[in-house]
Amino acid sequence: MRVLTAVKALSQTRFGVILGRRFSVIVVPEGDSKVNRFRIHSGFIKTLFCCCFLAGGLLAFFSYSYVNDRIDRNELLRLRMTTSQQHQTIQRLVIDLDEIHQEMNSFAETEARVRQLADLDAAPQGLPIAVGGLPEARPVDTIDEIQRQINQLQVDIDLRRQSQENVRNLLNDQVSLSRATPKGWPTKGWLTSYFGMRKSPFTGRRVMHEGLDIAANIGTPVIATADGIVARTSYSSGYGKMVVLDHGYGYRTIFGHNSKILVKSGQQIKRGDIIAKVGNTGRSTGSHLHYELRLNGVPIDPRKTL
């Protein structure tokens, strides 16, 4: 069937042609059938147009709302997953921080014991006191707060590391000083003359005896009483065959009247090393070792170190 529509405008405005008051719809069938005409009022067309426009607007609104709702739901789900992951991360960080605090506690206790055993000064002021315990879980805890604690912990670790380095240096100094401090008998024998004023066996006058005389058989080993370096080996009319050891920290030891010298100048010596043999060389009345101890060039009584 072929349909022809005739629209008759009954009114016009300055803007253009506006829908008229009535419309005529003419239906022309194929063949010789009768032509039919329908009249439609313009109000119906307007109402139909408004309904279509309103339906389209509602459809667009609900479509937009549905799409936004789906987007919001997906975003909310993503945010919930992210929040859950961040919460788990924060919990792990808190546990790690607590473990580090516990390690620092143990570290501080060990340092305190080392200082006490080594007779060192107490920990310097300003050094962080190690503490432990899991922080209370609060909603206001954030990554920034955790990061602040980590930064503070790094500062504390640096301070503790510096303190440990100081302790290590002090211990090294003490060990070095202990090894460089003469201690023990330089040979096996018995004391025949002490440190201090005595009557000279050669002149009979009272003179200062700056060491100890230790009687022993010729050939008895003479040992170093501290770590050091052989400063000099020589022969003199007074000391005979003599060995001088420099131990550092101002300490020097002198071994006189030896029968044989077993070391050379510049040789490094450890405590207990054999450096000579007891003899009767130089100005001596019998086989013995003359042993002197000097601190910063001043003779001191070696009996305090035997």
C-alpha positions as CSV (number, residue, x, y, z in Angstrom):
1,M,0.0,0.0,0.0
2,R,1.3,3.5,-0.8
3,V,0.7,6.1,1.8
4,L,0.9,9.9,1.1
5,T,0.7,12.4,3.8
6,A,-0.4,15.9,3.2
7,V,0.3,18.5,5.7
8,K,-1.6,21.7,5.6
9,A,-0.2,24.6,7.7
10,L,-2.9,26.8,9.0
11,S,-0.7,29.4,10.8
12,Q,2.8,30.8,10.6
13,T,5.1,32.9,12.8
14,R,8.1,35.1,12.1
15,F,10.6,32.4,13.1
16,G,9.3,29.9,10.5
17,V,6.5,27.5,9.8
18,I,5.0,26.1,13.0
19,L,2.7,23.1,13.3
20,G,-0.8,24.1,12.2
21,R,-3.9,23.5,14.2
22,R,-4.9,20.4,12.2
23,F,-3.3,17.9,9.8
24,S,-4.7,15.8,7.1
25,V,-3.4,12.3,6.4
26,I,-4.4,10.9,3.0
27,V,-4.0,7.2,2.4
28,V,-3.9,6.3,-1.2
29,P,-4.1,2.5,-1.7
30,E,-2.9,0.6,-4.7
31,G,-5.3,0.0,-7.5
32,D,-8.8,1.5,-7.6
33,S,-9.5,1.4,-3.9
34,K,-11.0,4.4,-2.2
35,V,-8.7,7.2,-1.0
36,N,-9.0,7.7,2.7
37,R,-8.3,11.0,4.6
38,F,-7.7,11.3,8.4
39,R,-7.5,14.6,10.2
40,I,-5.3,14.9,13.3
41,H,-5.4,17.9,15.6
42,S,-2.0,19.6,16.2
43,G,-2.4,19.3,20.0
44,F,-2.2,15.5,19.7
45,I,1.1,15.9,17.7
46,K,2.5,18.2,20.3
47,T,1.5,15.9,23.1
48,L,3.0,12.9,21.3
49,F,6.2,14.9,20.6
50,C,6.4,15.9,24.3
51,C,5.9,12.3,25.4
52,C,8.6,11.1,23.1
53,F,10.9,13.8,24.3
54,L,10.2,13.1,27.9
55,A,10.6,9.3,27.4
56,G,13.9,9.9,25.6
57,G,15.1,12.2,28.5
58,L,14.1,9.6,31.1
59,L,15.8,6.9,29.2
60,A,19.0,9.0,28.9
61,F,18.8,9.9,32.6
62,F,18.4,6.3,33.7
63,S,21.1,5.1,31.4
64,Y,23.5,7.7,32.7
65,S,22.6,6.9,36.3
66,Y,23.0,3.2,35.6
67,V,26.4,3.7,34.0
68,N,27.6,6.0,36.8
69,D,26.3,3.5,39.4
70,R,28.3,0.7,37.7
71,I,31.4,2.9,37.6
72,D,31.0,3.9,41.3
73,R,30.5,0.3,42.3
74,N,33.7,-0.8,40.5
75,E,35.6,2.1,42.0
76,L,34.3,1.3,45.5
77,L,35.3,-2.3,45.1
78,R,38.8,-1.2,43.9
79,L,39.2,1.2,46.8
80,R,38.1,-1.5,49.3
81,M,40.7,-3.9,47.9
82,T,43.4,-1.2,47.9
83,T,42.5,-0.2,51.5
84,S,42.6,-3.9,52.6
85,Q,46.1,-4.3,51.0
86,Q,47.3,-1.1,52.6
87,H,46.0,-2.2,56.0
88,Q,47.8,-5.5,55.6
89,T,51.0,-3.7,54.5
90,I,50.7,-1.4,57.5
91,Q,50.3,-4.4,59.9
92,R,53.4,-6.0,58.4
93,L,55.4,-2.8,58.8
94,V,54.3,-2.5,62.4
95,I,55.4,-6.0,63.1
96,D,58.7,-5.4,61.3
97,L,59.2,-2.2,63.4
98,D,58.5,-4.1,66.6
99,E,61.1,-6.7,65.6
100,I,63.7,-4.0,64.9
101,H,62.9,-2.4,68.2
102,Q,63.4,-5.7,70.0
103,E,66.8,-6.2,68.2
104,M,67.8,-2.7,69.3
105,N,66.9,-3.6,72.8
106,S,69.1,-6.7,72.6
107,F,71.8,-4.6,71.0
108,A,71.6,-1.9,73.7
109,E,71.8,-4.6,76.5
110,T,74.8,-6.2,74.9
111,E,76.5,-2.8,74.5
112,A,75.8,-2.1,78.2
113,R,77.3,-5.4,79.3
114,V,80.3,-4.8,77.1
115,R,80.8,-1.4,78.6
116,Q,80.5,-2.8,82.1
117,L,82.9,-5.7,81.5
118,A,85.4,-3.4,79.7
119,D,85.1,-0.8,82.5
120,L,84.0,1.8,80.0
121,D,81.9,4.9,80.5
122,A,78.1,4.5,80.4
123,A,76.4,5.1,77.1
124,P,76.6,8.8,76.1
125,Q,73.7,11.1,76.6
126,G,71.4,11.6,73.6
127,L,71.7,7.9,72.6
128,P,68.2,6.6,72.0
129,I,66.8,4.1,74.6
130,A,65.6,1.0,72.8
131,V,62.0,0.1,73.5
132,G,59.7,-2.5,72.2
133,G,56.0,-3.6,72.0
134,L,53.5,-3.5,69.2
135,P,52.0,0.0,68.7
136,E,48.3,0.3,69.4
137,A,46.2,-0.1,66.3
138,R,44.3,3.2,65.7
139,P,42.3,4.3,62.8
140,V,44.4,7.5,62.5
141,D,47.6,5.4,61.8
142,T,48.7,6.2,58.3
143,I,51.6,5.4,56.0
144,D,53.0,8.8,56.9
145,E,53.1,7.9,60.6
146,I,54.8,4.6,59.8
147,Q,57.3,6.4,57.6
148,R,58.0,8.9,60.4
149,Q,58.7,6.0,62.8
150,I,61.0,4.4,60.2
151,N,62.9,7.7,59.7
152,Q,63.3,8.1,63.4
153,L,64.4,4.5,63.7
154,Q,67.0,5.1,61.1
155,V,68.3,8.0,63.1
156,D,68.4,5.9,66.2
157,I,70.2,3.1,64.4
158,D,72.8,5.6,63.1
159,L,73.4,6.8,66.7
160,R,73.6,3.3,68.0
161,R,76.0,2.3,65.3
162,Q,78.2,5.3,66.1
163,S,78.1,4.3,69.8
164,Q,79.1,0.8,68.8
165,E,82.0,2.1,66.7
166,N,83.2,4.2,69.7
167,V,83.0,1.1,71.9
168,R,84.9,-0.9,69.3
169,N,87.6,1.7,69.1
170,L,87.8,1.9,72.9
171,L,88.1,-1.8,73.2
172,N,90.7,-1.9,70.4
173,D,92.7,0.8,72.3
174,Q,92.3,-1.1,75.5
175,V,93.4,-4.3,73.9
176,S,96.4,-2.6,72.3
177,L,97.2,-0.9,75.5
178,S,96.9,-4.1,77.4
179,R,99.2,-5.9,75.0
180,A,101.7,-3.0,75.1
181,T,101.8,-2.8,78.9
182,P,104.7,-4.9,80.3
183,K,103.4,-7.7,82.5
184,G,105.0,-10.8,84.0
185,W,108.5,-12.1,84.6
186,P,111.1,-11.6,81.9
187,T,112.9,-14.7,82.9
188,K,112.9,-17.6,85.4
189,G,115.0,-16.8,88.5
190,W,115.0,-15.0,91.8
191,L,115.3,-11.3,92.7
192,T,118.7,-10.3,94.0
193,S,118.4,-6.5,93.8
194,Y,115.3,-4.2,93.8
195,F,114.3,-0.9,92.2
196,G,115.4,2.1,94.2
197,M,118.4,3.4,96.2
198,R,121.0,0.8,97.0
199,K,124.6,0.3,98.0
200,S,126.7,-0.1,94.8
201,P,128.5,-3.4,94.7
202,F,131.4,-1.7,92.9
203,T,132.0,1.6,94.8
204,G,130.0,1.0,98.1
205,R,128.2,4.3,97.6
206,R,124.4,4.6,97.6
207,V,123.2,5.0,94.0
208,M,119.9,4.7,92.2
209,H,119.1,1.3,90.8
210,E,116.7,1.8,88.0
211,G,115.6,-1.8,87.5
212,L,115.5,-5.3,88.9
213,D,118.3,-7.9,89.0
214,I,117.0,-11.4,88.5
215,A,119.6,-14.1,89.1
216,A,119.5,-17.1,86.7
217,N,121.7,-19.5,85.0
218,I,123.6,-18.5,81.9
219,G,121.5,-19.4,78.8
220,T,118.1,-19.1,80.5
221,P,115.6,-17.7,78.0
222,V,114.7,-14.0,78.3
223,I,111.2,-13.2,77.1
224,A,109.4,-10.0,76.0
225,T,106.9,-8.9,78.6
226,A,104.7,-7.0,76.1
227,D,104.1,-6.6,72.4
228,G,106.4,-4.1,70.7
229,I,109.3,-3.4,68.3
230,V,113.0,-3.9,68.9
231,A,114.2,-0.4,69.3
232,R,117.9,-1.2,69.7
233,T,120.4,-4.0,70.3
234,S,123.8,-2.9,71.4
235,Y,126.7,-3.5,73.7
236,S,127.8,-1.1,76.5
237,S,130.3,-1.4,79.3
238,G,127.6,-1.0,81.8
239,Y,124.7,-3.1,80.4
240,G,126.7,-5.5,78.4
241,K,124.7,-7.1,75.6
242,M,121.5,-5.1,75.8
243,V,118.0,-5.3,74.1
244,V,115.6,-2.3,74.2
245,L,112.0,-2.9,73.3
246,D,109.5,0.0,72.4
247,H,105.9,-1.0,73.2
248,G,104.2,2.2,72.4
249,Y,102.0,4.3,74.7
250,G,105.3,5.5,76.2
251,Y,106.4,2.1,77.5
252,R,110.0,0.8,77.0
253,T,111.7,-2.2,78.5
254,I,115.5,-2.8,78.8
255,F,117.2,-6.2,79.1
256,G,120.9,-6.1,80.1
257,H,123.9,-8.4,80.7
258,N,122.7,-11.0,78.2
259,S,125.0,-13.7,76.9
260,K,123.3,-13.8,73.5
261,I,120.8,-11.6,71.6
262,L,118.2,-13.4,69.4
263,V,116.5,-10.4,67.8
264,K,117.3,-7.5,65.4
265,S,116.5,-3.8,65.5
266,G,113.1,-3.1,63.9
267,Q,111.8,-6.6,64.5
268,Q,108.2,-6.9,65.8
269,I,107.8,-8.8,69.0
270,K,104.9,-10.4,70.8
271,R,104.6,-11.0,74.5
272,G,106.3,-14.3,75.4
273,D,108.7,-14.2,72.5
274,I,112.3,-15.2,73.4
275,I,114.6,-12.3,72.7
276,A,117.8,-13.2,74.4
277,K,119.7,-15.5,76.8
278,V,120.7,-14.6,80.4
279,G,124.4,-13.9,80.7
280,N,127.1,-12.1,82.7
281,T,128.3,-9.4,80.2
282,G,129.1,-5.8,81.0
283,R,129.5,-4.5,84.5
284,S,128.2,-7.5,86.4
285,T,129.1,-9.6,89.5
286,G,127.4,-12.8,88.3
287,S,124.9,-14.4,85.9
288,H,121.7,-12.4,86.0
289,L,119.2,-10.3,84.0
290,H,119.0,-6.6,84.6
291,Y,115.3,-5.6,83.7
292,E,114.2,-2.0,83.5
293,L,110.7,-0.5,82.7
294,R,110.4,3.1,81.6
295,L,107.2,5.1,81.0
296,N,107.7,8.3,78.9
297,G,111.5,8.0,79.7
298,V,111.0,7.8,83.5
299,P,112.1,4.6,85.2
300,I,109.3,2.9,87.2
301,D,109.4,-0.1,89.6
302,P,108.9,-3.3,87.5
303,R,107.7,-5.2,90.5
304,K,104.2,-3.8,90.1
305,T,104.0,-5.6,86.7
306,L,105.4,-9.0,87.7
